[in-house]
Amino acid sequence: MRTKNSFFNFLANTGSHIINVILSFIVRTIFVYVLSQEYLGVNGLFGNILTVLSLAELGIGGAMTFHLYKPIAEGNEESIRQLMNLYKRLYTIVAIVVAAMGLALVPFLDIFVNGETSMGMQTLTIIYLLYLANTVCSYLWGYKRAIIDGHQKAYIGTIYNTVFTMTQFVLQIIVLLAFKNFLLYLIIQIACSIATNIVVARKADKMFPYLKEDTKSLPSKEEKKKIGKSVGAMSLHKLGDVVVNNTDNLIMSAFVGLISTGIYSNYQMIQATVNTALNGVFGAFTASIGNLGAMEDKDRIYEVYKSLLFLGFWLYGFSTAAFIILYNPFIATWTSGAEGIFIFSMPVVLLIVANYYVAGMRKVTLIFRDALGLYWYDRYKPIAEVIINLVFSLLLVVKIGIEGIFIGTLISTMTTCFWIEPLVTYKYGFKKKVRSYFAYFALYTAIVTVVTAFNYWLCDYVCSALGVSGWLDVAVRAVVLTVVYNAIILLMFFKTKEFRFIWGKAMGLLKGYINRKKNIDGE
């Protein structure tokens, strides 16, 4: 059942992602040509400010999801109902706190904008308040998705999300082309986001009617104490994640300017698109891993971990190579008809991609750490991570400019998360020595580096020999990279246990899907 649900989650995530990629690319293309670079910068800046304000959430979502795994596995409806009631109360408080903090920031918005802006502070304030409204509303209904995801049926929420996202993109395209109005663009985004959360909440009530039988009872004091401990640990992890991943735009806007922030937002959009796809792949396993941790022995869990770590190396390694080889050619060609230069120098690109790769290689370890409830053991790590990141980013951005921001992020990750997270997961989750993780990481990173360098040279050579340019240049590079990179990895690893595990699971699921389809068609 775990594998079956993971497969359905994967199919839903993949289909949703393909649709979102196509439509979001169309929307962003129109956005780039219709609106100025300042709007791109504001889009990234305010999004990050609100993400920083989401620190008020304190990691409640992650902690509550973990505590739902056991009663869901046991079918304990009373416990599930009590936990969801507590979840609702906590998120209502979070919504109020975020709204209050967000409104308190309004008089200080000009601090985050470096230099003059053609929009004016009144317009910027309205835009900011729309972002704030969207964030606050997400806490009022969004929590109910947790019970659907906890039952390993995340594909249900994904389907609803896809429908409303498609609606949002179509309406935004019409607004951009007809009115060139950024405020209407945001209002549509907010309306569709709220609608998604309300519909998913109603679906959860319909799937689990026992939730409405008692909306007041809460977990016992002992259970609330455990949850409080988990929330305390998760809040520190939330702090590290938010500050490290969402202050780059804030620092860039304050020290470099909105134009650079706008340019960076294009790189972020492409990276976020890929991240969403890969999060869909690994996110499909999250609830199953939580269930696995509650039901299986540690040796079995470790074997699954190693296989997913290999899958992470393959997917994140390939996407790393793709970013290095395709980022600038793609963005330069894509924005060639718009005003201004929309690309960074290669050193900046390499730093952006280095941070992406390290974060990607942490993904599987973090999934297992959180699914196994181990976040208490490294609860102080985010504090060191935040301090190191802010100190180095602020010092280096003053000295060397935009590169310093990304160097600061990389330094903070490598001196904290890189070694502490696997240490905790191996020691307390797998009961094994962590040295094998670092051996895997060193091997995988060396392979990614060499294979990427070879593909970079090969793509340049082939495109130069063919004399191609523009979109044809991008297409040739993409084809050469895809074929050569994956052929090399396949030849190197097709005999390994990890590859056979992933391949066996994929083929088994595919055969099961084909057989079910035949049975349905036969009926």
Secondary structure, DSSP 8 states (H G I E B T S, - for coil): -HHHHHHHHHHHHHHHHHHHHHHHHHHHHHHHHHS-HHHHHHHHHHHHHHHHHGGGGTTHHHHHHHHHHHHHHHT-HHHHHHHHHHHHHHHHHHHHHHHHHHHHTGGGGGGG--S--TT-HHHHHHHHHHHHHHHHHHHHHGGGHHHHHHTT-HHHHHHHHHHHHHHHHHHHHHHHHHT--HHHHHHHHHHHHHHHHHHHHHHHHHH-GGGGT-SS----HHHHHHHHHHHHHHHHHHHHHHHHHHSHHHHHHHHT-HHHHHHHHHHHHHHHHHHHHHHHHHHHHHHHHHHHHHHS-HHHHHHHHHHHHHHHHHHHHHHHHHHHHHHHHHHHHHTTTSSS-----HHHHHHHHHHHHHHHHHHHHHHHHHHTT-TTTTTTHHHHHHHHHHHHHHHHHHHHTHHHHHHHHHHHIIIIIHHHHHHHIIIIII-S-THHHHHHHHHHHHHHHHHHHHHHHHHHHHHHHHT--HHHHHHHHHHHHHHHHHHHHHHHHTTSHHHHHHHHHHHHHHHHHHHHHHHHHH-
